[in-house]
Amino acid sequence: MSKRILYIILSGFIYLSPTLLFAQEPVEFDWFWVFYDHETFPDGRSDVYRPFYMRVETEPGIFEASLMPVLLWHYRTQMRDEWFWFFGLGNSVDYRHVEGGTDFDFGFFPFLFFGTGTSENDRYFLLWPFGGTLRGKFGMERITAAVFPGFLLFVFFPPAQIFSLTTTLYLVASLIPLFVSYDYREYHAWSILWPLIHRGRSPGRDEVRVLPFYSRFYKDGWYDRYSVLLIFNYEELYFTDDVHRTFFFFPLFGRRWSDSGTVSSTTILWPFFSWGYNRETGDTSYNLPWPFVQIQDCETPSIRKRIFFPFYGEYRYERNRTVFVTPLYFRLTKVSQRFDAMDYYVFLIVWYFKRDYHDFVDPYYGSRWRYFKIWPLFHVEYNDLGDYVFNFLSLLPFRDREGYERLYQPFWSLVEYQAFRTGEQRLGLLLRLYFQRWGNGFFEMQVPFVVTYESAGDRVREFSVILSMFGYRHNSRGRYLKFFWIPVRIGDPDEDIAEIGETERRDVLASSAVDPTHLPLLWGDNSVRFGYGCF
């Protein structure tokens, strides 16, 4: 009776705060405490050795990580093999082109960049602070830099503290090359101490900049921009049948207008005060002052903005909408042809997400999906396919079900529960000091180093206690008793599993037609189910 009462209390607790990590339907699952679990799926497998390493293999590719984000994480598909390490500062990519050939890129920002491949354009090398060449980076076909003198600031004028504004400024200065040149198609440019001195040209395009004195950027049929002392600025934008002009006396006064009179806007003490209209798009806007009061209405695209910060704000773009009431409540709405989604944030610690699909069943979300979290206490996730998960505690301030959550979540989960669309369920208590999984025809439980129990159908498959010193095991090779770790054969296996291997027996056992009330659940009669009937 006491077991049943404990079972109902735990069930009620999970009703109050449920969750889920149901990427696919599991076929096989094995675990040891919080430190290891192995899972197979219809199209892959997952192995986790916490906290050091995890590997997930699925049909699209492979993801693996070790102590991320400090050490490394890795993505591999048929066409791409990419590694990251040390907070993403290190990166390497091995890419296979559809038309044939491969190229390899390696970088550890900002010290070393290296690339090689079948094409000459894939080969480059840059070593900081000496310089070198990059190809296919930062939107340019080629970037060649020579000497980064800013690092000498650390040598001759070392900062008093490692984490300080001075150190940050030194780091920025260290990334400015003494000389750099770059190309994109017919465009060629060079700079000295970029962005101070710059010269660039291509057919119909001319650029010159000597900060802070003068700059002019011109592209035939597109724009013509001038700046003097960074204070006096003038721009012309060329359209098919109109010209838009801007004069800006930074930051006191700015004015934009068009020759046709369809566009007009003004700013005073930019960016705080501005207002204007565009009759071509049906757009009117007011910032009085920005960012506290922002009002905008536009026909093409459809936009409505009403922000009175920090009290209230509404922003609609086409069929998407964002609303906030003080910084403590946010609601984001997305309406698409496939699904409707709404995200709620309250006090930045209460999250509620939902998705409803239109005549479509998503492999993960189903037709109806919900996620609820009170950070850092618990999170709940479920769909209408029968998947359901709960975790208490839930310390991560973001969702990452296939990365950080899979690798680290069990280390702080006081209660975790999962139900899968196949009927399998799992329960873990107190960092998995107790863990059980069960379904139609099987039951497994484990208290690390103390007791292990497994049954399928009407048979006990394994029972061991005290570091597996004593126990019983029934597999495809026979029946055994274990006494001080020494196995003693006491009988032959059953006929239905005598001819199969150990790796296949779970599927056979799980498919046995058995009355589930005969399963020896720890809590007694298993007619009560965690997490069902509460929504």
MARFILO-22424 format. One record per residue (C-alpha): residue in three letters; x, y, z. Coordinates in steps of 0.2 Angstrom, whole numbers, plus 5000, padded with zeros to 4 digits. Layout:
N
ALAXYZ/...
//
This chain:
535
MET500050005000/SER501450125004/LYS502250094987/ARG500650134979/ILE500450304989/LEU502250344984/TYR501850314966/ILE500350424966/ILE501250564975/LEU502650554962/SER501350554948/GLY500550704955/PHE502150794956/ILE502450764937/TYR500750814933/LEU501150984940/SER502751004930/PRO503050894914/THR504450894898/LEU505250804882/LEU506650754872/PHE505850654858/ALA506850664842/GLN506450494837/GLU505650334843/PRO506950234852/VAL507250054848/GLU508550004861/PHE509150104877/ASP510550054889/TRP511250164903/PHE512350184919/TRP511850314931/VAL512150494924/PHE513750454916/TYR513250344901/ASP511850304890/HIS511650214873/GLU510150234862/THR509750164845/PHE508450234833/PRO507650174816/ASP508950274807/GLY510350304819/ARG511050294837/SER511650404851/ASP513050374864/VAL513450484878/TYR514850474890/ARG514450624902/PRO515250754904/PHE516650714892/TYR515950654875/MET514350624865/ARG513950564848/VAL512350564838/GLU512150474822/THR510650494811/GLU510250484792/PRO510750664788/GLY512350654797/ILE513350644813/PHE513550764828/GLU514750744842/ALA515450854856/SER516650844870/LEU516550964885/MET515751094873/PRO515951244871/VAL517651234879/LEU518451084870/LEU517551044853/TRP515950994843/HIS515850924826/TYR514550904812/ARG514750784797/THR513550764782/GLN513850684766/MET514550844758/ARG515250934773/ASP516350894788/GLU516551034801/TRP517351054818/PHE517351194831/TRP518351214847/PHE518751334861/PHE517151434861/GLY517051434842/LEU518651524839/GLY519351374831/ASN518551304816/SER518951184802/VAL517851134787/ASP518150994774/TYR516951014760/ARG516550904745/HIS515851004729/VAL514350934720/GLU515350954703/GLY516850854711/GLY518350904720/THR518650954739/ASP519251104748/PHE519851114767/ASP519851274778/PHE520651294795/GLY520651444806/PHE520951484824/PHE520451664826/PRO521351784825/PHE523051684824/LEU523051564809/PHE521951544793/PHE522351404781/GLY521451334766/THR521851204752/GLY520851124738/THR520851064720/SER520651244714/GLU521851384715/ASN520551494723/ASP520351374738/ARG522251394743/TYR522751524755/PHE523751554771/LEU523751694784/LEU524751704800/TRP524351844813/PRO525251964816/PHE526351944800/GLY524951934787/GLY524451834772/THR522951794761/LEU521151744763/ARG520051674750/GLY518151664750/LYS517951754767/PHE516951904772/GLY516051924756/MET517751944746/GLU518551834733/ARG520251874740/ILE520951974755/THR522852004757/ALA523452084773/ALA525152134779/VAL525752164797/PHE524552194812/PRO525552314822/GLY524252344836/PHE524852194846/LEU526452294850/LEU525252394862/PHE525252234873/VAL527152234873/PHE527552424876/PHE526052474886/PRO525352324894/PRO523652344902/ALA523452344921/GLN522052214921/ILE521652064909/PHE519752104908/SER519652294906/LEU519152424893/THR520952454889/THR521252264885/THR519652264873/LEU520352424864/TYR522052334862/LEU521252184855/VAL520252284842/ALA521852374837/SER522752214835/LEU521552164821/ILE521852314810/PRO523152274797/LEU524452404791/PHE524052364773/VAL522652264766/SER522052234748/TYR520452144742/ASP519552094726/TYR517752044721/ARG517552004703/GLU518052164694/TYR518152264710/HIS519952294717/ALA520352394733/TRP521752434745/SER521752514763/ILE523152574775/LEU522652554793/TRP520852504787/PRO519652594788/LEU520652754789/ILE521352754771/HIS520452664758/ARG520452664739/GLY519352554728/ARG518852544709/SER517952444697/PRO517052484680/GLY515752614685/ARG516252614703/ASP517452734712/GLU517852744731/VAL519052854741/ARG519152884760/VAL520352974771/LEU519652974789/PRO519153094796/PHE519353214782/TYR518453164767/SER517653014758/ARG516652984742/PHE515852824736/TYR515152814719/LYS514252674709/ASP513552724692/GLY511652714692/TRP511552664710/TYR512252794722/ASP513452944725/ARG513952974743/TYR515053114751/SER515653144768/VAL516753294775/LEU517553284792/LEU516153154796/ILE515053294800/PHE514353354783/ASN513653204773/TYR512653204757/GLU511953054747/GLU511053024731/LEU510152854727/TYR509652834709/PHE508052734705/THR507252704688/ASP506152864688/ASP506652954703/VAL508153014714/HIS508153004733/ARG509353134741/THR509953144759/PHE510853284768/PHE511553254786/PHE512353374797/PHE512953244810/PRO512153224823/LEU511153384824/PHE510053384808/GLY509653274794/ARG508453284779/ARG507953154766/TRP506853194751/SER506453134733/ASP506353234717/SER504653174714/GLY504053224731/THR503453054736/VAL504853034750/SER505153154764/SER505953134782/THR506853234795/THR507953194810/ILE508453314824/LEU509753254836/TRP509953084827/PRO509352954832/PHE508253024845/PHE506953124835/SER506453084817/TRP504853084806/GLY504353054788/TYR503352964775/ASN503552864759/ARG502052874748/GLU502652744736/THR502552604750/GLY501152694760/ASP502452714775/THR502352844789/SER503452844804/TYR503852944820/ASN505152924833/LEU504853054847/PRO506053014855/TRP506852854849/PRO506852714857/PHE505452764869/VAL504152814856/GLN504052724839/ILE502552734828/GLN502552664810/ASP501152614797/CYS501652544781/GLU500652454767/THR502052374757/PRO502552274766/SER501252274779/ILE501952344795/ARG501152414811/LYS502252474825/ARG501752554841/ILE503152554854/PHE502952654871/PHE504452594880/PRO504552524893/PHE502652514895/TYR501952434879/GLY502552384862/GLU501752304847/TYR502652264830/ARG501752174816/TYR502652124800/GLU501552044787/ARG500751904797/ASN502051904811/ARG501751994827/THR502752044843/VAL501952114858/PHE502752164875/VAL502052244891/THR503452314901/PRO505152214898/LEU504352074909/TYR503052004896/PHE503351964877/ARG502251874865/LEU502851824847/THR501651764834/LYS502051684818/VAL500751634805/SER501351534790/GLN500551414777/ARG501151264786/PHE500851304805/ASP500451444817/ALA501651474832/MET501651584847/ASP503051604860/TYR502751684877/TYR504051754889/VAL503551814907/PHE504851894918/LEU506051814906/ILE506051654917/VAL504351584912/TRP504251524894/TYR502751444884/PHE502951394866/LYS501651314855/ARG501451254837/ASP499851204828/TYR500051134810/HIS498751144796/ASP498350974788/PHE500150924791/VAL501050804804/ASP502850854807/PRO503950704812/TYR504450794828/TYR503150914832/GLY501650814827/SER500050924823/ARG500051004840/TRP501551044851/ARG501851134867/TYR503351184878/PHE503251264895/LYS504751314906/ILE504951404923/TRP506851434923/PRO507851364932/LEU506551244940/PHE505751134927/HIS505251114909/VAL503851024900/GLU503650974882/TYR502350864873/ASN501450834856/ASP499950754851/LEU500850594845/GLY501050534863/ASP502850604866/TYR503050684883/VAL504550744894/PHE504850824911/ASN506350884919/PHE506650954937/LEU507851054938/SER508051144921/LEU509651254923/LEU510051294904/PRO509251464899/PHE508951404882/ARG508351254872/ASP509651134864/ARG508850964865/GLU510150874854/GLY511750964861/TYR511951044878/GLU510350964886/ARG510750784880/LEU512550804887/TYR512350894903/GLN510450894909/PRO510550724919/PHE511850804931/TRP510550914939/SER508950824935/LEU508050784952/VAL506550714943/GLU506550664924/TYR505150574915/GLN504950534896/ALA503550444887/PHE503750404869/ARG502450374855/THR502950184855/GLY502250164873/GLU504050164881/GLN504250264897/ARG505750314908/LEU505850384925/GLY507450454934/LEU507550514952/LEU508950614961/LEU510250624947/ARG509750454941/LEU510150374958/TYR508550274953/PHE508150254935/GLN506850134927/ARG506150114909/TRP504650004904/GLY503349974891/ASN502249844883/GLY503049684889/PHE504649744898/PHE505349824913/GLU507049884918/MET507749974933/GLN509350014941/VAL510050094957/PRO511950114953/PHE513049994962/VAL511649924972/VAL510349834962/THR509949794944/TYR508249714938/GLU507649674920/SER506149574915/ALA505249544899/GLY503549444897/ASP503349334911/ARG505249304913/VAL506549384924/ARG508049424912/GLU509249494925/PHE509349524944/SER510949574953/VAL511449664969/ILE512949744977/LEU514149784962/SER513449634953/MET514249524966/PHE512649414967/GLY511349394954/TYR510449294941/ARG510449314922/HIS509549234908/ASN510149264890/SER510349174873/ARG511749064880/GLY510849004896/ARG510349034914/TYR511649084926/LEU511849124945/LYS513249234950/PHE514049214967/PHE515449334971/TRP515549384953/ILE515749194947/PRO514349144935/VAL513748964937/ARG512648894924/ILE511048824930/GLY509948784914/ASP509748814896/PRO508948964888/ASP507148964882/GLU506748904865/ASP506149074858/ILE507849154862/ALA509049004861/GLU509449044842/ILE509649224843/GLY511149344848/GLU511149444863/THR510949614853/GLU509349544846/ARG508449484861/ARG507749654867/ASP506649664851/VAL506049484854/LEU505649504872/ALA504749674869/SER503649594856/SER503049454868/ALA501149464871/VAL501049494890/ASP499749564901/PRO500749724907/THR499949704925/HIS501049554927/LEU502649664926/PRO503449684943/LEU503549874944/LEU504349934960/TRP502850034964/GLY501649894963/ASP500149894951/ASN500649984935/SER498850024930/VAL499250204935/ARG500350294921/PHE501450444924/GLY500950604914/TYR499350534906/GLY497650614908/CYS498250784915/PHE498050884899/
//
